[in-house]
Amino acid sequence: MISEIDLVGYAAPMMVLLMTREMILRTLDLLSHVAVVIISIAMCLLPVLLPHLMLLQMSALRLWDMLTGTSGAASSQHANGSPDRSRVVRS
C-alpha cells in the first residue's frame, strides 16, 4: 500500500510532465515546490528543503506577477512613483 507521503513524492515530478501552458506551468511549478517542501520536511532533508523554499517564493512571485499583469521592474517603478529624473542633464 502506498502511503500519503509517497503520493506527495510521486506527485512532484509528475506535475512537471503536465506543464504545457504558461499559467498552468506557473501553477504546477508552485505546487511541485510545495510537494517537494512537504516531502523534504517529512524525510528531514535539509539540503533539499532550503533551495526549494527559495524557489517556492520565486514561483509565487512570478505567478502573482502573471495574475496581476505586472512585472518586477514595473512594480518597483510603480512603488517608487515616477521614474527618477534627477539624472537628466539639461543644457
N, C-alpha and C positions, 0 to 999 in steps of 0.2 A: 504494500500500500504506500502511495506517495503522500508525504506529509505536506502541510501547508507551506513550510519554508522551502521545500524542494520545488513546489509550484512557482513560488516567487523567483527562485533561482533560475528556473527554466523560462519564466516569462520575460526576463530582462533581455536575453539575446533574441528571443522570438519577436519582440517588439521592433527590433532593428530591421528584421526582414520585412515587416509590414509597411515600412516608410516609403510612401510614394509621392504625396503632395507636400508642399512646404508646411502648411498648417498642421497636417497630420504628422509630418516629420517632427515638428517642434513639440507637439503634444506627446507623441510617443517617446521622444527623446527625454522629455521631462519625466514621464512615467517610468522609463527604463532606469534613469538615475535614481528615482525613488526606490525601485525594486532592488538595485544594487546596494543602496544605502541600508535597506532593511536586511538583506542577506548578510552584509558585512557586519552589521551590528549583532545579528543573531549568532554569527560564527566568530565574532571578535577579531575581525580582520582590519586592523587599524590602517595598514598601508593601502588598502583598497578604499576604505571609508573616506579618508581625508581628500583625495583628489575628486572623488565623486560628489562630496559635499560642495566643493568649489564649482564643479561642473553643473551641479544642480542649480546653484544660484545664477550662473551664466545662462543656462537654458531657460530659467524662469524669466530673466530679464529680456531675453530675445523673444520669447513668446509674448510677453507684455508689450514690447515694442511693436510686435506684429499686430496684436489685437487693438492697440490704441492708434496705430498708424504713425508712430514717431520712431525716430532713430536715436541712438545715443548722442550723436552730435547735435541733432535738432533739439532734443530735450534739454541738454546742458546749455545750449544757446538761449532757449526759452527761459530757463531758470535764472540766467544772468540778465535777462532783459534784452535790450537791444545789443547788437554786436559792438565790440569795442572799437570806438572811433578815435581813441586817444593817439593812435599810432599814425593817423592820416596826416601827411605833411602837405600843407597848403602853401603855394607860392604866390 
